Each structure stands twice: as structure tokens, then as C-alpha cells.
Amino acid sequence: MSKRKSSGDRTGNPLSLELDEEQIAALELIPDSLHPSLKCLVPVLDSIRRAYSDVIPPHRRALPTRQATDFKRTTAAAKALDIDYKEDDISYVFNLKTKHLQDSGQLSEHFASVIKDLKSSDYVSVRHDESFCRTVLDLIIMDRLRHLEDRDVHHRLQVSAEVPVSIRIKDVYGNHEVVKGRADWALGYGTEKSDTGAILLIVEAKPYESAAVGMPQLLVYMAGVYEARARQDRVNKSVFGMVSDSKEFRFSFLNEKKKFFTTRPYTWVTEQSTIIAYIDMMLINAIESSPHTTPQKKNNKTIHKYPEFLERQWTFGTESDDVGAEDKEEAEYDMVDVLNIGGRVVMRTSMHYGRPSSLG
């Protein structure tokens, strides 16, 4: 690709920079990734981009962009993203099976104590903003990961904060545009934030008593991850999601056929054990959906039969929740089993056979 040199800046002074078309287009994205302390550089970057804009062919210029927060309804986001979803329809509801709710773990004593003190403190009673809610969610996520033994896997589950996610869509007139934003947390096996295709779980935080507002935004991020996984030709393209304001928790799942499922809202005060059970199972599913158990994808049977695996953990739509239905052998899928041993929830797979891994 040939290098381009600008004829000069707005004052007529020549610019010595030589950039190719991809580098010029990349200037559009830099301001969104800058640390707050570097925002003072935005005007300089904009002036460089404007100086070079005349050398970019129309078909290579950056697409119009909009923010994920622009969507105010989940149905509107689903339509724009070409996602199968309907509100108030049981066919788009999913739930953790009763067996796994009964085996749910508990927060560590010291984490539970800190969260209780934060929520009841007189000093934070007026701080029901998003930053406060993020602190509570940080503690919950770190506690559950700390209890998840992931030492023997090929790639360890990683947590990244403020992860940029984007997806290309068509507007109402059929023109392409990009929807982008930053997911509060992304859990997966990537070592770089830019590797959206390695994400398996998206978590979004919202200010107190506004969890429902974050569902359209969460769907945009989950769709962006789905498309990234599809572009990378991943065997499993599905992704889990969670949105919370630290008071209310809502869970979601986007399956291989781009059908979006959600749960009812769960309240921390009265349904803490259920919320922990959901989070634990989503983390387990994230591990089992990755080729982590062996260096080769083809050797991980769980990936190729992942939908069947999920049906053993969750009910989707109008499926029945038969507590006694264990009609598939664990060994057949090389999958995980969740057990309650001595009051502790543990995870056991064939690779941990005889050595159960603690979940809490």
C-alpha cells in the first residue's frame, strides 16, 4: 500500500508525516481509546485526520458511527442487529435448571462482609452511581473467579475492563454504519483487549435501580462478540451476558442461531444464592466452550456438542425442567459435572477426574 503525504495543515505549513490509508482511517478510532489524561491530544489528532482526509478514497473512508447507548429498547437493538428476539415471549426466556440452583455456592465470608458494609454504610447512601455499583460487581466477580480452579487448563480465563466492542449494521435506509462502545468487563481467553472473538462473557454495570436500561447496550456488545467469533470461524459462537446495578441482576444468552434469551430480574437482597449460581454456571460454561482442555480444538468434544451440553444446565423457552433428567453420560461429552461435596460446590471434568475443582 502506498504512503500518502498531506499537502499541509490548516495554516499552510507542510506536514512531514507519511501515512497509508489504513493508518489514516485508524485515526478515527484513536480518540475513543485514549486514557482520560491524554484527551488533550484529541484536537491534534483531529487536525491530522482532516489534513489527510482528501487522500482517502470514498470507499475507504470511515463509516458513520453511533454509540451502543443510543439504543433505548432491546427490541430496537435486536432489529438493527438482525437478532431474533421478542419481549414478553416465553420462547425467549432461559433459566438455570433447579438441580444447579440447589447446588449453588456462597460468597466468601470476607467478600460478603465487605459488600454488606458497602451497601449499608451511611457514607455511601448517596453514591448510587455507576462507579459504586461497579465496585460491588468487581468484588462479586473476583470472588467467584477466585473459587474457580482453572489451574490445569491450556488457557486461563482472563478478565478485562473497559473493552472496546463494535459491530457493523445497516441503518433504516440500508446504509452501513458502525455501532460501538465499551463493555465494562469481558471474560474470555484472549491476551489482548482487541481480540473480541476470544470473549465468552460480557458484564455491564449500570447506576443503582437502572439495570433494565443496560439490556440494549449489553445486546450490542454480545452481538459484536458473536460476529467477531464468526469471522474467526470459531466452532462455538454463542456468548453469555449479565447486566446489573448491584441491586438487580439480569442474565442473557445469545445462541448459535442469533436468538437472544433473557432471564427475569433477580434481586440481591432476597435471591443472592440464585444470582451466585447463575454466575458460577456461566463461568463454567465459558471454560467448557473454549478449546482450553487441549491445544487442539478438534480434541475438545465439549465444543462440538456445546448446545447439548448447555441443555443439561439450562432450560430455553418452553423446555421442561426435569430435575431427574440425566440421560446423557458425562464421559460421552467430556464435560463438566457440578457437585455438592461437604457443603462446597465443586466442578469435575474428565481432566480433573478424582481431583474435583472448588467453585466456592
N, C-alpha and C positions, 0 to 999 in steps of 0.2 A: 504494500500500500504506500502510495507516495506521500511525502510530507508536504504540509501546506504552511506558508508563512503569511502572516497578516500584513496588510498594507500599512497599518499604523493604528495607534489608539485614537481616541476621540479628539485629542489635541493635535493630531497630525504627526506625533512622534512615532518613529518606526519601532515595531516590536521584533525582538530577535528570536522569539520562540518559534520552533518548528514543530507542529503537531499533525498527526494523521487524523482521519475522520473519526475513528473510534475514540481517540483521546479527546477530541473536541466535544463529541456527544457526551462523554463521561463527565465533562464539566457541569452538566445539568444536574448530576446526582451528588456531587461533592458537598454542596451546602447542607443537604439533609443528614450527612454522616459526620459533620463536624462536631467536635466537643463544644459545649456552650462557651468555653473560654476562648474559642477560636472563631466565634461568629463574626468578629470584626473583619475577617477576611472575605466575607460574602460579597461586599461591593467590588473588591478587587477581582474575584473570580468571575463575577457577572460582567465586568468590563472586558476581561479577556475573552469570555464566551461571545459577547456581542461583536468584538473586533474580528473574530474568526467566523461568525455566522454566515457570511456571504460565500464562504468556500465550501459549505456543506450542501451537497445536492438535496433537493426537496425530499426524495425518498429515503434519505439517510438522517434527516433531522429528527430530533427527539419528539416522541408522541406527546400529545396533551396529557397532563396528569391530573388526578384528583386524589383526595385523601380517603382512606378507609372510613374515617369518622363521618364522611359526608352521607353515608347510608344510615337512615334513621329507623328503618324497618327491616327485619330479617327477610321477609318475603321480597322486598325490593332488591336487596343484595343478592338473594338467590336467583332472581330473574336475570339480573345483569351478569351474573357469573355462570349462568346456564347450569344451575344446581337444582336438583329435584327436591323440592321442599314445600310443604303446606302447613299452615298454622292450624291448631285445634283439630288435628287429624291423628288418630292413634297410630296410623301406619308409619308416622314419622317420630314415634316415641321409642326410646330404648331404656332399659333398666338392668341393673346388676341382679343376677339371679339370687334367690333367697339363700341358697346354700352359702354363697360367698359373703352375704351380709351377716350371716350367723358367725362366720369365721373372722370377722373384721378385727383389726388391731386397734391399739390406742396410742395416742401421742405419748412421747417420753414425758416422765413426770416433770422434769425441769422445763421442757419446752411448753408443756401445758400450763405450768405455773406462770411463765413469762407472758404468754398470750392472755391469760386471765387477768393478770395485773395490768397489762396494757389496756385492755378493754374496760376495766373498771376504775382506772386511775382518774382522779379529778383533774389532773394536769393535761389529759388528752381528750377530755369530753367534748371540746370544741374543734378537735383536729380530725374530723371525719372526712378528710380529703383523701385523694388517691394515694398520696405518699404514706399516710398512716396505714391504709389498707394493704399497700404493698409490703410494709414491714411485717404485718401479720402473716400474709401469704408466704413471704420469704421463710419465716420460721416453720410453717407447716410443711412446705416443700422440702426444706433441708432436713427436717426431722424424718420424713418418710424415706428420703434417699439414704439417710444415714443408717436406717434399719434395713436397707435393701442390700443384701450381699451380692455384689456384682464383680467379685474379685477374679473369678475364673473365666470371664468372658474374653472374647477376642478383642472387642472394643468396649470400653466402659461408657455408660450413659453419662452425657455431659449436659450441663445447664448453662444456657447463655441468656443474658439480659439485653433488652432493647435491640432485638434482632430485626433488621430491615427485611420486609417481605413485600413483593409486588406481583401483580398479575395483569396481563393484557386482556382487555374486554372490548366489546363494541357498544357504542352509545346507541340511543334510540334511533339515530339516523344511519346506523351501520358503519360509522367511522371508528377506527381503532383509538383507544386511549389506555393509559396505564393507571391502575389504582394501586396506591402504595401506602405504607405505614410502618409502624414499629411494634412488633409483638413484645409485650412486657417480659415474657420468658418463653424460651423454646428448649425442649428437651429432645436429644437425639444423639447420634453417634458421629456427627461431624466435628472436625477440629477447627473449622473456620466458620464465622458467622455467615459468610456469603454462601455457604453450602446449604441452601434451603432444602434441597432434596434429601438431606440426611435427618431432617426434623421429623419426629414421630408424635409429639405432643406440644400443643400451644396453650399457654396460660395468659389470660388477660385480666388485669385488675381495673376496678372502677371505684369512684368515690362511694362512700357509705350510702346504702339504700338506693343504689342505681345499677345493680348488676345487670338487669334486663337490657339496659341501654347498650351494653357492650356486646350483645349477641351478634348484631350485624357486622361489627368490626371483627369479631372472632371468626365469623364465617369467611370473610375476605381473606384473612391470614391462612385459614385452613385450606381454602381453595388454591391459594398461591403455593402452598406446600404440595398439594396434590398435583398441580401442573408441573412443578419442579421435579417431583418424583417420576411423573410420566415421561418428561423429557429425558431423564436419566435412565429410562427403561427399567425402573425398579420392578421387582416381582410383586411387591406389596405397595400399593399407592395410598392406602387409607390413612387417616390421621385422626387422633383424638384431640379434644379441646375442653377447656374449662374457663369460665368467667366468674369472677367473684368480687364482692365489695367487702369481704371478710365477715359479713353477716349472713349473706345468702350465697349459695353455690349452685351453679348450673353447669351441667356437663353435656358434651356433644360429640358426635362421631360422623365423619364423612367417609362413606364406604367406597369400594372399588368402582361402583356404578354412578358415583357422584350423587348419591342420595344422602341427605342430611338428616340426622336423628338428634333429638334433644331429650333431656330429662325434665321433670318438674323441678322447681327450685327447692333446695334443701337449706334449712336454717341451722346455723352453727350451734346455737344455744340448746336446741332440742334434738338435733339429729347429727351430733358430732361423729358418732361411731359409723354412721352410714356414709358420711362425707369421707372419712378416712378410708373406708372400704372401697369406695369409688376411686379415690386417688391411688391406693395401693394396686388395685387391679389394672388401672390404666398404665401404671409404671411396669407391671409385669407384662402386659400385652405389648408395650413398647419394646421391651427386651426380647420377647419371643418373636416379634415381627422383623427383627434385624438379623442379618447373617453373622451375628456375633459368635455363635457357638462353634463355628469352624471358619477358617479363612475362605472357604469356597461357598458361594451361595447355594450351589446345587446340592450340597450335602446337608443343608438345613431343611428338614422335612416340614417344620412348622411354617416356613414362609409359603411353601407351595399349597398348604392346606390351611392357611390362616383363616379364611372365612368359617371353616368348620370348627376351628379352634375357638373363635370368638363366640360362636353359637353355644358353646359349652359354658361360657361365662356370662353371657348377656342374653336378654330377650329383645328382639327387634319387632316393632309393630305389634301385631296381634298374636305373636307366638306365645305358647303357654309356658309357664314357669314350673316345670315338673322337678321338684326337689330331688326325687329319686332317680331321675333320668341320667344314667351314667353308661350309655350304651356303646361308647367308644373307648377302647383301651388307650391308656396314656402312651404306651410304647408304640402304638400304631403311628402316632404323630410326632413322637419325640418331643412331647410338650411338657408343660409345667403343671404341677399339682399344688394346690394351696391347702394346707392342713393346719389344724389347731392342735398343737402339742404342748401340754402343760401350761395352757393359757397363753401361749405365744403363737402368733401366726407365722408360718414358715412356708418357704417356696422350695419345691423339689422338682428337678428335671432329671433326665437320664444322665446328664453330665454331672449332677450332684447326687447320684444315686447312693443312698446310705449316708449322705452328708447334707441334710436339709439346711437351707439358707434362711436366715432370720429375716422377717419383714417387720417385726415390731413386737 
